[in-house]
Amino acid sequence: MKNFSPNMLKTYQSCPLKYNLKFNEKITIPQNPAFFEKGKKIHALANYYHRGADITKLEKALNESEREIWKRLKNNEYFSKKCLHSEYPITAKIDDIWIFGRLDAIVCEAVGEVSARSFEVNEKDTGTCGQLGPDEEKCASSHSYWILDYKTGSIPKNPEKDFQTMIYLLCADLILPPRKSLSFVYIDLKNNENKVIEFTPELKEFYENTIKQQCREILATKDFEGKENREHCRFCEYNKICRY
């Protein structure tokens, strides 16, 4: 059974042919690394910062634009909360479908303390957290959790229904202990804004149905056809080998 990431689902939705070339035939096309340099620097700094590393020299190496973005992130109200996990790989199973991703960070704000064991995923990674004792479960239920995603570029046009939002919230819902609330936060560093999506039972049902439908459609696809006359095809890294 294949595992599905947000990138895989987005790629298939925009162009099944590109999905086939990239994920089935495993064809890799080199891209200009300069496009991703700023984002990689900020994500690396954030990870080191959350892990308590000395980042003084790294901060001094930033250019003026990067320093401004890093300052915005450090001062962000959600980034300042207690970090549980940074650059955290996450996997879960929904019926017969496996989904996965890598979170920028999971943070919380709570009344009381919960032991580190409360946030551990079991070794088999079945999509559930370890069993909590009565006192731990009572304390954990007072926690609010936020999944953070740092964006140095633009955030999705419809973030509530973006595959990244769906998969990350569904995964976190399955592995985190009982909680007060769970939300996804796109930190828009370009505009210094936050877009918060609160995870509700209604969204959970919609996300599960959407993900299962999309993944099963991909698994059932035999002939991956491209979508013609799409404006973004001009900028696609696969356009030189695409039959369209």
Secondary structure in CASP SS format (residue, H / E / C, confidence):
PFRMAT SS
TARGET T0000
AUTHOR 0000-0000-0000
METHOD secondary structure of the structure
MODEL  1
M C 1.00
K C 1.00
N E 1.00
F E 1.00
S C 1.00
P H 1.00
N H 1.00
M H 1.00
L H 1.00
K H 1.00
T H 1.00
Y H 1.00
Q H 1.00
S H 1.00
C C 1.00
P H 1.00
L H 1.00
K H 1.00
Y H 1.00
N H 1.00
L H 1.00
K H 1.00
F H 1.00
N H 1.00
E C 1.00
K C 1.00
I C 1.00
T C 1.00
I C 1.00
P C 1.00
Q C 1.00
N C 1.00
P H 1.00
A H 1.00
F H 1.00
F C 1.00
E H 1.00
K H 1.00
G H 1.00
K H 1.00
K H 1.00
I H 1.00
H H 1.00
A H 1.00
L H 1.00
A H 1.00
N H 1.00
Y H 1.00
Y H 1.00
H H 1.00
R C 1.00
G C 1.00
A C 1.00
D C 1.00
I C 1.00
T H 1.00
K H 1.00
L H 1.00
E H 1.00
K H 1.00
A C 1.00
L C 1.00
N C 1.00
E H 1.00
S H 1.00
E H 1.00
R H 1.00
E H 1.00
I H 1.00
W H 1.00
K H 1.00
R H 1.00
L H 1.00
K H 1.00
N C 1.00
N C 1.00
E C 1.00
Y C 1.00
F C 1.00
S C 1.00
K C 1.00
K E 1.00
C E 1.00
L E 1.00
H E 1.00
S E 1.00
E E 1.00
Y E 1.00
P E 1.00
I E 1.00
T E 1.00
A E 1.00
K E 1.00
I E 1.00
D C 1.00
D C 1.00
I E 1.00
W E 1.00
I E 1.00
F E 1.00
G E 1.00
R E 1.00
L E 1.00
D E 1.00
A E 1.00
I E 1.00
V E 1.00
C E 1.00
E E 1.00
A C 1.00
V C 1.00
G C 1.00
E C 1.00
V C 1.00
S C 1.00
A H 1.00
R H 1.00
S H 1.00
F H 1.00
E C 1.00
V E 1.00
N C 1.00
E C 1.00
K C 1.00
D C 1.00
T C 1.00
G C 1.00
T C 1.00
C E 1.00
G C 1.00
Q C 1.00
L C 1.00
G C 1.00
P H 1.00
D H 1.00
E H 1.00
E H 1.00
K H 1.00
C H 1.00
A H 1.00
S C 1.00
S C 1.00
H C 1.00
S E 1.00
Y E 1.00
W E 1.00
I E 1.00
L E 1.00
D E 1.00
Y E 1.00
K E 1.00
T C 1.00
G C 1.00
S C 1.00
I C 1.00
P C 1.00
K C 1.00
N C 1.00
P H 1.00
E H 1.00
K H 1.00
D C 1.00
F H 1.00
Q H 1.00
T H 1.00
M H 1.00
I H 1.00
Y H 1.00
L H 1.00
L H 1.00
C H 1.00
A H 1.00
D H 1.00
L H 1.00
I H 1.00
L C 1.00
P C 1.00
P C 1.00
R C 1.00
K C 1.00
S E 1.00
L E 1.00
S E 1.00
F E 1.00
V E 1.00
Y E 1.00
I E 1.00
D E 1.00
L C 1.00
K C 1.00
N C 1.00
N C 1.00
E E 1.00
N E 1.00
K E 1.00
V E 1.00
I E 1.00
E E 1.00
F C 1.00
T C 1.00
P H 1.00
E H 1.00
L H 1.00
K H 1.00
E H 1.00
F H 1.00
Y H 1.00
E H 1.00
N H 1.00
T H 1.00
I H 1.00
K H 1.00
Q H 1.00
Q H 1.00
C H 1.00
R H 1.00
E H 1.00
I H 1.00
L H 1.00
A H 1.00
T C 1.00
K C 1.00
D C 1.00
F C 1.00
E C 1.00
G C 1.00
K C 1.00
E C 1.00
N C 1.00
R C 1.00
E H 1.00
H H 1.00
C H 1.00
R H 1.00
F H 1.00
C C 1.00
E C 1.00
Y C 1.00
N C 1.00
K C 1.00
I C 1.00
C C 1.00
R C 1.00
Y C 1.00
END
